[in-house]
Amino acid sequence: MKVNGGWAAVLFDLDGTLADTVELILRCYRHTMRTHLGRELPDERWLATIGTPLRDQLRDFARDDDEAALMLDTYVTYQRGIHDHLVRPFPGALATVRGLKEGGTAVGVVTSKRREMALRTLDRCGLVDEYDVLITADDVTRGKPDPEPVRTALARLGLSDGARRTLMVGDSPWDIRAGRAAGTRTAAALWGPYERSVLEREAPDFWLEELGGVVRVEP
């Protein structure tokens, strides 16, 4: 695979970008709502906030902080039990990551997942040993769309002054906002759960139809 080596780093979101996890996420959401609210709520309500930290998502559905904490425990416990058979990489994930690295580009994963489940997802996708930096919800105080996760990745890569030579790739508005606020260029992944019309409001620098397209994007 021929790779453009112009980027100092490419940072990828995980769920909906490298890993196909939408069915897993929706099953966990439905189970949590049934357990705590006694009914399922529309999937669209959850899909609208995918990509933000789970604790923030659940807070919107809980009646108080105690219930939010219980919901989080329910969600995570259920997720552990069904995770492995519902997660797979999107086509080209491994080849794209390896191709970037072979071309001299550092690769990072910046996710709103906590580290335990992020590592498990990466393992199921064959990517657990393929990145140069992993930033999870456990590594920051504020999750996406705040720029802290992206800035933390840049700092750990030694690229705090190289944001404009870094590309943030994600399927959600929160990825685009976080990357832009951190000073990186941004690319919208069109194979995730968000419609193009939603992502167009964020005005990403680049559009990607498939993962392998990352290597054809020039700084």
N, C-alpha and C positions, 0 to 999 in steps of 0.2 A: 504494500500500500504506500503510495507516494504521499508524504505529509508536508504541509507547509510549516516550516519551523519558525515562523515569525512571531508566534505567541510565546511570551515567557511562561505563561501558565494558562491552563483551561480548568475552570472550576465547574463541576457538575452538581446539580441537585440529584437526589437519589430516587425517591418515589415519583413515578410518572416521567422520569427522564432516563435514568439508567435501568431502573427496575420497574417491571410491570406489577404493581401491587394494588391496583384500584379495587379489585374484587375482595382482596384481604381487608382493606381499609373499610369498605362498605359493610362487610359482614361483622366486623368488630363494632362499628357504629350502631348497626341495627340491634345487635345483642345487648350493647350497653343501654340503649334507649328502652328496650323491652324490660331489662332488669330493673332499671331505676325509675322509669316513667310509666311503665306498664303498657307501652305501645311503641310502634315504630313511627318515626317521623320521615318526611320526604327525603330521599337521597340527595336531592338538590341542595338542601340546607347544609349538608356536610361537604359536598363537593365544592361548594362556593368558598370554603376556607382551607381546602387541602393545600399543604405546603407551609402552613403556619404551625407553631408548636402545639402538640396534642393538648397540653394543659390549657392553652388559650382557647382552643376549639371547644373543649368540654365545658369551660366556664360559661359559655353562652347558653348552654342547655341546663345547667344546674341551678337549683333554687338558692343555694348558698355555697360557701367555700367548702364546708364539710362534705356536702353532696358531690361537689366537683372532685374532691380527693377520692371519694369512694368510686365515682365513675372512672377515674383514671386507673384505679386498681383493677376494676372489672375489665376495662378495655385491654389493658396490658396482659392480664392473666389469660384472657380468652385468646388474645393474639399469639401468645407463646404456644398455645396448643394447636393452632391451625396454620401457623405461619409457613412452614416449610413446603407444604404441598400446594400453596397458592401463590408462591413467588417465583418469577422467572425473569431473566434479563430481556430487555428489548433487543431485537435483532441488531447485530453489529456492535454491541456494547464492548465486549472484550477486545475485538479487533481494533476498534476506534481508540480505546484507551492505550493499548499497546503501541499502536501506530503513532500516536502523539508523543509518547515517551521515547520511542525510537528516533523520532525527529528532533529530540532535544527539548520538548515542551514538558514542563512539570504538570502533573495532574492532581487535582484536589477534588474531594467530595464534601459538599457543604449541605447538610441536611437538618431538618427540624426534628428528626428522630433522636431519641436517646441512644447512647453509644451501644448498649447491649443489643438492641434490635437492629440498629444500623449495621453492626458487624455481622449479625446473622443474615440480614438481607444481602449484604455484599458477598458473603460466603456462598449463599444459594445461587448467586449470579456469577460465581467464578471470579470475583473481583476483589476478594479480601486482601490479596497481596499485591494489588496492581496500582495503588495510588501513592502519592507522595505525602499527602496530608488529608486527614479526616477531621472535620469539624461537626460536632453534634450539638444537640440541645444541652448536653452536660458541660460543654466547653464555654458557654456564653451566658450572660445574664438576660440578654434580649434576643429573641429569635427573629427570623425574617418576618416582615419586610425591613426590620431594622438592619442597618449595614454591619452591625457588630460581627456576625458570623463570617461574612466575606472579608472584612478587615482582619479578623483573627487568622483566617487562612493565609492571607497575603503576608502577614507578619511572620507566621511560622515557616513560610517559604522563603523568607528574606526578601520579599517583594513589596514592602510597604511603599516604596517610591516607584513601583512598576505597575500601578493599577491600570494604566492605559494600554499596557501590553498584555493585559489579562482579560480573558473572555469568561463571563459567567453564563452558563447554559442551564436553562430551566424551563419547566412546562407551566409554571404558575405566574400570576402577576407579582407575587411576593418575591420570587427569584429575580425578576427584572428590576423591581424597585430596590431590592437590597444591593444588587450589583451596581446599579446606577448611582445610588447614594454612596457607595464605597469608591466610586470613581472608575469602575471597570467598564469595558464594553459588554454588551449583553446580546444573547441569542435566545429566541423563543423556540422551544421544542413543540412541534405541532402534533405529536403522537400521544400526548398526555390527555387528561380529562377535561382540560379547559378548551373552550371554543376559541377559534382564531379571533372572533369579534371581541372577546374579553381581553385577549392579549394585545390587540391593536391599540387599546386605550393606553397601554404602557409604552408604546413607541419603541420597541426593541431595536437595536442596531442591525440585527440580522434575523432572518427566518430560516428555520431548518425543517425540512420535510422528513428527514430520517437521520439517525445518529451519525452515520458515516459522513454526512455532509459537513460535520464539524471540521474535518481535515481540509476542506476546500474553502473555508472562510479565511480571508486574509485580513491582517490588522489594518 
